[in-house]
Amino acid sequence: MASCDVEGCNSPSEKVSRLSPEGYLIATGNKAYSFREAYKRFNYCELHHEELMKSVWTRVSDEGDKSDDHVAPTAI
């Protein structure tokens, strides 16, 4: 079984996500014909997956500046 991709965490992975630990979609760099092929996959333990979802939700629901170059996970 894979372990959590969050640095310093050795817990077993329970969730797989296309979101990086920083909360962004990371392209594979390969020619892709689907969303599944276009973005890297990351493994998370339950705790870190919950923290990731909370941080992403806070970022996308915040009224602040959204002018960065990152694709929002909700844009796809």
Rosetta constraint file for C-alpha pairs under 8 A:
AtomPair CA 1 CA 12 HARMONIC 6.67 0.50
AtomPair CA 1 CA 13 HARMONIC 7.08 0.50
AtomPair CA 2 CA 12 HARMONIC 6.07 0.50
AtomPair CA 2 CA 13 HARMONIC 5.54 0.50
AtomPair CA 2 CA 43 HARMONIC 7.14 0.50
AtomPair CA 3 CA 9 HARMONIC 7.74 0.50
AtomPair CA 3 CA 10 HARMONIC 5.69 0.50
AtomPair CA 3 CA 11 HARMONIC 5.58 0.50
AtomPair CA 3 CA 12 HARMONIC 4.31 0.50
AtomPair CA 3 CA 13 HARMONIC 4.72 0.50
AtomPair CA 3 CA 43 HARMONIC 6.76 0.50
AtomPair CA 3 CA 44 HARMONIC 7.24 0.50
AtomPair CA 3 CA 45 HARMONIC 7.49 0.50
AtomPair CA 4 CA 9 HARMONIC 6.00 0.50
AtomPair CA 4 CA 10 HARMONIC 6.05 0.50
AtomPair CA 4 CA 11 HARMONIC 5.71 0.50
AtomPair CA 4 CA 12 HARMONIC 5.87 0.50
AtomPair CA 4 CA 13 HARMONIC 4.84 0.50
AtomPair CA 4 CA 42 HARMONIC 8.00 0.50
AtomPair CA 4 CA 43 HARMONIC 5.12 0.50
AtomPair CA 4 CA 44 HARMONIC 4.32 0.50
AtomPair CA 4 CA 45 HARMONIC 5.30 0.50
AtomPair CA 4 CA 48 HARMONIC 8.00 0.50
AtomPair CA 5 CA 9 HARMONIC 7.18 0.50
AtomPair CA 5 CA 21 HARMONIC 7.38 0.50
AtomPair CA 5 CA 42 HARMONIC 6.27 0.50
AtomPair CA 5 CA 43 HARMONIC 5.39 0.50
AtomPair CA 5 CA 44 HARMONIC 5.96 0.50
AtomPair CA 6 CA 21 HARMONIC 6.13 0.50
AtomPair CA 6 CA 44 HARMONIC 7.09 0.50
AtomPair CA 6 CA 48 HARMONIC 7.31 0.50
AtomPair CA 11 CA 45 HARMONIC 6.06 0.50
AtomPair CA 12 CA 44 HARMONIC 7.74 0.50
AtomPair CA 12 CA 45 HARMONIC 5.95 0.50
AtomPair CA 13 CA 43 HARMONIC 5.45 0.50
AtomPair CA 13 CA 44 HARMONIC 4.87 0.50
AtomPair CA 13 CA 45 HARMONIC 4.50 0.50
AtomPair CA 13 CA 46 HARMONIC 7.56 0.50
AtomPair CA 14 CA 43 HARMONIC 7.24 0.50
AtomPair CA 14 CA 44 HARMONIC 6.00 0.50
AtomPair CA 14 CA 45 HARMONIC 5.04 0.50
AtomPair CA 14 CA 46 HARMONIC 6.01 0.50
AtomPair CA 15 CA 43 HARMONIC 5.80 0.50
AtomPair CA 15 CA 44 HARMONIC 5.13 0.50
AtomPair CA 15 CA 45 HARMONIC 6.29 0.50
AtomPair CA 15 CA 46 HARMONIC 6.83 0.50
AtomPair CA 15 CA 49 HARMONIC 6.94 0.50
AtomPair CA 16 CA 41 HARMONIC 6.56 0.50
AtomPair CA 16 CA 42 HARMONIC 5.60 0.50
AtomPair CA 16 CA 43 HARMONIC 4.65 0.50
AtomPair CA 16 CA 44 HARMONIC 6.26 0.50
AtomPair CA 17 CA 41 HARMONIC 5.63 0.50
AtomPair CA 17 CA 42 HARMONIC 5.28 0.50
AtomPair CA 17 CA 43 HARMONIC 6.47 0.50
AtomPair CA 17 CA 44 HARMONIC 7.65 0.50
AtomPair CA 18 CA 25 HARMONIC 6.09 0.50
AtomPair CA 18 CA 26 HARMONIC 7.60 0.50
AtomPair CA 18 CA 39 HARMONIC 6.25 0.50
AtomPair CA 18 CA 40 HARMONIC 5.84 0.50
AtomPair CA 18 CA 41 HARMONIC 4.69 0.50
AtomPair CA 18 CA 42 HARMONIC 6.05 0.50
AtomPair CA 19 CA 23 HARMONIC 5.20 0.50
AtomPair CA 19 CA 24 HARMONIC 5.12 0.50
AtomPair CA 19 CA 25 HARMONIC 5.04 0.50
AtomPair CA 19 CA 26 HARMONIC 7.28 0.50
AtomPair CA 19 CA 40 HARMONIC 7.97 0.50
AtomPair CA 19 CA 41 HARMONIC 7.24 0.50
AtomPair CA 19 CA 42 HARMONIC 6.77 0.50
AtomPair CA 19 CA 73 HARMONIC 7.58 0.50
AtomPair CA 20 CA 24 HARMONIC 5.26 0.50
AtomPair CA 20 CA 25 HARMONIC 6.24 0.50
AtomPair CA 20 CA 26 HARMONIC 6.78 0.50
AtomPair CA 20 CA 41 HARMONIC 7.82 0.50
AtomPair CA 20 CA 42 HARMONIC 6.30 0.50
AtomPair CA 21 CA 42 HARMONIC 7.90 0.50
AtomPair CA 21 CA 52 HARMONIC 6.79 0.50
AtomPair CA 22 CA 52 HARMONIC 7.70 0.50
AtomPair CA 23 CA 52 HARMONIC 6.42 0.50
AtomPair CA 23 CA 55 HARMONIC 7.39 0.50
AtomPair CA 23 CA 56 HARMONIC 5.80 0.50
AtomPair CA 24 CA 70 HARMONIC 6.87 0.50
AtomPair CA 24 CA 71 HARMONIC 7.12 0.50
AtomPair CA 24 CA 72 HARMONIC 7.12 0.50
AtomPair CA 24 CA 73 HARMONIC 6.86 0.50
AtomPair CA 25 CA 39 HARMONIC 6.39 0.50
AtomPair CA 25 CA 40 HARMONIC 7.49 0.50
AtomPair CA 25 CA 70 HARMONIC 7.88 0.50
AtomPair CA 25 CA 71 HARMONIC 6.86 0.50
AtomPair CA 25 CA 72 HARMONIC 7.76 0.50
AtomPair CA 25 CA 73 HARMONIC 6.68 0.50
AtomPair CA 26 CA 39 HARMONIC 5.47 0.50
AtomPair CA 26 CA 40 HARMONIC 5.76 0.50
AtomPair CA 27 CA 38 HARMONIC 5.69 0.50
AtomPair CA 27 CA 39 HARMONIC 4.39 0.50
AtomPair CA 27 CA 40 HARMONIC 6.08 0.50
AtomPair CA 28 CA 37 HARMONIC 7.44 0.50
AtomPair CA 28 CA 38 HARMONIC 5.62 0.50
AtomPair CA 28 CA 39 HARMONIC 5.10 0.50
AtomPair CA 28 CA 40 HARMONIC 5.41 0.50
AtomPair CA 29 CA 38 HARMONIC 7.35 0.50
AtomPair CA 30 CA 37 HARMONIC 7.83 0.50
AtomPair CA 30 CA 38 HARMONIC 6.87 0.50
AtomPair CA 31 CA 38 HARMONIC 7.36 0.50
AtomPair CA 32 CA 37 HARMONIC 5.27 0.50
AtomPair CA 32 CA 38 HARMONIC 5.06 0.50
AtomPair CA 33 CA 37 HARMONIC 6.72 0.50
AtomPair CA 33 CA 38 HARMONIC 7.34 0.50
AtomPair CA 34 CA 38 HARMONIC 6.19 0.50
AtomPair CA 35 CA 39 HARMONIC 6.57 0.50
AtomPair CA 44 CA 48 HARMONIC 5.93 0.50
AtomPair CA 44 CA 49 HARMONIC 5.41 0.50
AtomPair CA 45 CA 49 HARMONIC 6.08 0.50
AtomPair CA 46 CA 50 HARMONIC 6.21 0.50
AtomPair CA 47 CA 51 HARMONIC 6.34 0.50
AtomPair CA 48 CA 52 HARMONIC 6.00 0.50
AtomPair CA 49 CA 53 HARMONIC 6.21 0.50
AtomPair CA 50 CA 54 HARMONIC 6.27 0.50
AtomPair CA 51 CA 55 HARMONIC 6.21 0.50
AtomPair CA 52 CA 56 HARMONIC 6.13 0.50
AtomPair CA 53 CA 57 HARMONIC 6.05 0.50
AtomPair CA 54 CA 58 HARMONIC 6.16 0.50
AtomPair CA 55 CA 59 HARMONIC 6.19 0.50
AtomPair CA 56 CA 60 HARMONIC 6.17 0.50
AtomPair CA 57 CA 61 HARMONIC 5.89 0.50
AtomPair CA 58 CA 62 HARMONIC 5.86 0.50
AtomPair CA 60 CA 72 HARMONIC 7.16 0.50
AtomPair CA 71 CA 75 HARMONIC 6.68 0.50
AtomPair CA 72 CA 76 HARMONIC 7.74 0.50
